[in-house]
Amino acid sequence: MKFLPTIAVTALCSLITLPLQAKEIEGVNIAPASVVAGQTLPLNGAGLRTVKLVIIPVKAYVAAFYAPKPLRSAADVMSSPGPLQFQFHFLQGVSQKQVKDAWTAQFASSASFTYPGFEKDRDQFIGLFGPIKSGGIETVEIVGDSTLAYDDGKLKGSVSGRNFQKAFLSLWFGSSPVQDSLKTDLLGGNP
């Protein structure tokens, strides 16, 4: 009976150190963590982005958001020094023109933070992405004062400055996010 407390402590420690479980959305397996700039970031939240074509909703991509600690409000995200990572797992193939049009529309309708020089930085960022095949992944990382863009794991370039980072984050967490339900999901289920 003396060993019961030791067994209980060992069992509790085992539960605490169990690996985080992957999440699945629309057949996309979302990893429980991602490594950015040498730091392991746990999954903060993930969700589905839909867009309407005429009146039909189309499942566009599954977004996953990784952060060094739980970020449960827009204010927490906007003040986070990072690093942060977004992964966009595309469920449909998208042409170069569609990629450019989609990013342009998202910035036009959702960027609630702008600054002098914003348009130049926005256009530079949008120009980093190419066409996407079904199952392709776009990744955006916020590291230091750089916003890095990857197409299927290949670094395509970056935009410098904390102001652009705030503009990018405002797409998802600002006053007019690209999709309210996705904002909630990326915050781990919190509005």
ChimeraX attribute file (.defattr): number of C-alpha atoms within 10 A of each C-alpha:
attribute: neighborCount
match mode: 1-to-1
recipient: residues
	/A:1	5
	/A:2	6
	/A:3	8
	/A:4	9
	/A:5	10
	/A:6	11
	/A:7	11
	/A:8	11
	/A:9	12
	/A:10	12
	/A:11	11
	/A:12	11
	/A:13	11
	/A:14	11
	/A:15	10
	/A:16	10
	/A:17	8
	/A:18	8
	/A:19	10
	/A:20	12
	/A:21	11
	/A:22	11
	/A:23	15
	/A:24	13
	/A:25	13
	/A:26	11
	/A:27	9
	/A:28	15
	/A:29	12
	/A:30	22
	/A:31	15
	/A:32	17
	/A:33	19
	/A:34	20
	/A:35	13
	/A:36	18
	/A:37	12
	/A:38	8
	/A:39	11
	/A:40	14
	/A:41	22
	/A:42	19
	/A:43	27
	/A:44	23
	/A:45	26
	/A:46	26
	/A:47	24
	/A:48	20
	/A:49	22
	/A:50	17
	/A:51	15
	/A:52	10
	/A:53	8
	/A:54	6
	/A:55	7
	/A:56	9
	/A:57	11
	/A:58	13
	/A:59	15
	/A:60	19
	/A:61	25
	/A:62	24
	/A:63	24
	/A:64	24
	/A:65	27
	/A:66	28
	/A:67	25
	/A:68	20
	/A:69	14
	/A:70	16
	/A:71	21
	/A:72	18
	/A:73	16
	/A:74	21
	/A:75	11
	/A:76	14
	/A:77	21
	/A:78	18
	/A:79	10
	/A:80	14
	/A:81	15
	/A:82	19
	/A:83	22
	/A:84	25
	/A:85	23
	/A:86	21
	/A:87	21
	/A:88	23
	/A:89	24
	/A:90	21
	/A:91	22
	/A:92	15
	/A:93	14
	/A:94	18
	/A:95	13
	/A:96	13
	/A:97	10
	/A:98	14
	/A:99	18
	/A:100	20
	/A:101	13
	/A:102	15
	/A:103	16
	/A:104	14
	/A:105	13
	/A:106	17
	/A:107	22
	/A:108	11
	/A:109	12
	/A:110	21
	/A:111	22
	/A:112	19
	/A:113	18
	/A:114	16
	/A:115	10
	/A:116	8
	/A:117	10
	/A:118	14
	/A:119	13
	/A:120	10
	/A:121	18
	/A:122	18
	/A:123	14
	/A:124	14
	/A:125	22
	/A:126	17
	/A:127	15
	/A:128	17
	/A:129	20
	/A:130	18
	/A:131	14
	/A:132	21
	/A:133	14
	/A:134	13
	/A:135	14
	/A:136	18
	/A:137	20
	/A:138	20
	/A:139	21
	/A:140	20
	/A:141	22
	/A:142	25
	/A:143	18
	/A:144	15
	/A:145	17
	/A:146	17
	/A:147	22
	/A:148	20
	/A:149	23
	/A:150	19
	/A:151	19
	/A:152	17
	/A:153	11
	/A:154	10
	/A:155	14
	/A:156	15
	/A:157	16
	/A:158	19
	/A:159	20
	/A:160	16
	/A:161	13
	/A:162	16
	/A:163	17
	/A:164	23
	/A:165	21
	/A:166	20
	/A:167	23
	/A:168	25
	/A:169	20
	/A:170	23
	/A:171	22
	/A:172	24
	/A:173	29
	/A:174	22
	/A:175	14
	/A:176	15
	/A:177	20
	/A:178	22
	/A:179	18
	/A:180	15
	/A:181	17
	/A:182	24
	/A:183	25
	/A:184	20
	/A:185	21
	/A:186	27
	/A:187	25
	/A:188	19
	/A:189	15
	/A:190	14
	/A:191	15
